[in-house]
Amino acid sequence: MTDYVLSDETRAKLKRVSTASLATALFKRGLRGQFIQGVLPVAPKDEVMVGQAFTLRYIPAREDRNAITVFKNHDHPQRVAMETCPPGHVLVMDSRKDARAASGGSILITRLAIRGAAGVVTDGGFRDAEGIGKLDMPAYHARPSAPTNLTLHEALDINVPISCGDAPVFPGDVMVGDKDGVIVVPAHLAEDLADECLGMESYEDFVLEQVLGGAQIIGLYPPTSDAPLEAYAAWRAKTGR
């Protein structure tokens, strides 16, 4: 748990960096398991998803507890999660990497989007995936899945630590998603990584320009001498990057 509040400034910085850069920065700090495995965009979005995690945990459904009538309960955790995920947050669902039944469908996810969520992530599947993909809000899952969640999942806990695609997710962690997938940034590292990765993105733009111009990669990426760093400094002065 964390008292950290993602600032607009840090959110804006993270929207300019890639999950690849963040993965490298986390690796440098000894964190190797923060990328959510097996999860892709329902439909790719040009804008990077950034928001703090609000979590929902599913357990395996037991038949005597998960008849369709459970939705008469106004306290059903799946429904409550859709109505209480704070605006600007990302709803992250632990579906045990089981996409044989849906973690949610287009009506619930549309409600989440209308309430101002920054995105939604599950390591299971979504039903009505085509409709979810048409939303402006980013959504990530393993694959489409038509069966109702009650078939295999029981929504149990809201805003507790979970696993999603083998990555640990604590409420308040910062979720960043791009066309490659989603990475979990521990809240206490968010601001440092935002600044560090902006610099990494800038250097990689410089490197790509050099490679397109015929430069060899050895010594340039990563820089292993002063020469590429001096050339990069000159490039920054010229381009304002």
Secondary structure, 3 states (H helix, E strand, C coil): CCCCCCCHHHHHHHCCCCHHHHHHHHHHCCCCCCECCCCEECCCCCCCEEEEEEEEEEEECCHHHCCHHHHHCCCCHHHHHHHHCCCCEEEEEECCCCCCCEEECHHHHHHHHHCCCCEEEECCEECCHHHHHCCCCCEEECEECCCCHHHCEEEEEECCCEEECCEEECCCCEEEECCCCEEEECHHHHHHHHHHHHHHHHHHHHHHHHHHCCCCCCCCCCCCCHHHHHHHHHHHHHHCC
